[in-house]
Amino acid sequence: MVTEVHTGCSPLQKRGVKRSILPRTLGSAVHDCDINCIILSQMEPKMVRLGINARERRRMHDLNDALDELRSVIPYAHGPSVRKLSKIATLLLAKNYILMQVSPVIW
């Protein structure tokens, strides 16, 4: 069941809050919407931070996957005894490899 919403509520509350998370011990002097606003105002920064952290984690995983693909196509020694190139080393090697491919060879 979703609670009533008035214009003074936070954006999260406008989406609806389940009554089951509301404290049952509060007296009837406090309006349900006021209780929801208090609870949501405490939860909102944490939920926002969790969303930001999830997006950053996804972004870093995508970046690392792209760098792994780049390492697989640029020529350098691959093998179990060779350390994986760092991010900056991968980008510099790729840049130099591209420049080498496009520059004319002069004999």
C-alpha positions in Angstrom: 0.0 0.0 0.0 1.3 3.4 -0.9 0.9 6.5 1.3 -0.6 9.8 0.4 1.7 12.4 -1.1 1.5 16.1 -0.7 3.6 18.8 -2.4 6.1 19.2 0.4 7.4 15.6 0.1 10.8 14.6 -1.3 11.1 13.2 -4.9 11.6 9.7 -3.5 8.3 9.9 -1.5 6.4 11.0 -4.6 7.3 7.6 -6.1 5.6 6.0 -3.0 6.8 4.4 0.2 5.5 1.2 1.6 3.8 1.5 5.0 5.7 -1.5 6.3 8.9 0.5 6.7 7.2 3.2 8.8 7.5 3.0 12.6 4.3 1.8 14.2 5.0 3.4 17.6 4.6 7.0 16.6 1.5 8.7 17.9 -1.4 9.9 15.7 -0.3 13.6 16.3 2.2 13.2 13.5 0.8 13.0 10.0 1.9 9.9 8.0 3.3 12.1 5.3 5.5 14.0 7.8 6.8 10.6 9.1 7.6 9.6 5.5 9.4 12.9 4.8 11.5 12.4 7.9 12.4 8.8 7.0 13.1 9.6 3.4 15.2 12.6 4.2 17.4 10.3 6.2 17.4 7.6 3.5 17.8 9.8 0.5 21.5 10.8 0.7 22.5 7.1 1.3 20.4 6.0 -1.7 21.8 8.7 -3.9 25.4 7.7 -2.9 24.6 4.1 -3.5 23.4 5.0 -7.1 26.5 7.1 -7.7 28.8 4.3 -6.5 27.1 1.7 -8.7 27.4 4.0 -11.8 31.1 4.6 -11.0 31.7 0.9 -10.5 30.0 0.1 -13.8 32.0 2.8 -15.6 35.3 1.4 -14.2 34.4 -2.1 -15.2 33.6 -0.9 -18.7 36.9 1.0 -18.9 38.9 -2.0 -17.7 37.2 -4.3 -20.2 38.0 -1.9 -23.0 41.7 -1.7 -21.9 41.8 -5.5 -21.8 40.5 -5.6 -25.4 43.1 -3.0 -26.4 45.9 -5.0 -24.8 44.8 -8.1 -26.8 45.3 -6.3 -30.2 48.4 -4.3 -29.6 51.7 -6.0 -30.2 53.6 -6.7 -27.0 54.9 -9.8 -25.3 52.0 -11.9 -23.9 52.6 -14.8 -21.6 52.2 -16.0 -18.1 55.6 -14.7 -17.0 55.0 -11.2 -18.5 53.2 -8.6 -16.3 50.0 -7.0 -17.6 50.6 -3.5 -18.9 49.3 -0.7 -16.7 46.5 1.6 -18.0 48.9 4.4 -19.0 51.4 2.0 -20.5 48.6 0.4 -22.6 47.5 3.8 -23.9 51.0 5.0 -24.7 51.9 1.8 -26.5 48.6 1.9 -28.5 49.3 5.6 -29.4 52.9 4.8 -30.5 51.7 1.8 -32.5 49.1 3.8 -34.3 51.6 6.6 -35.1 54.1 4.0 -36.3 51.4 2.5 -38.7 50.4 5.9 -40.2 53.9 7.4 -40.6 55.6 6.8 -43.9 58.7 4.6 -43.9 61.8 6.3 -45.2 64.7 4.2 -46.4 
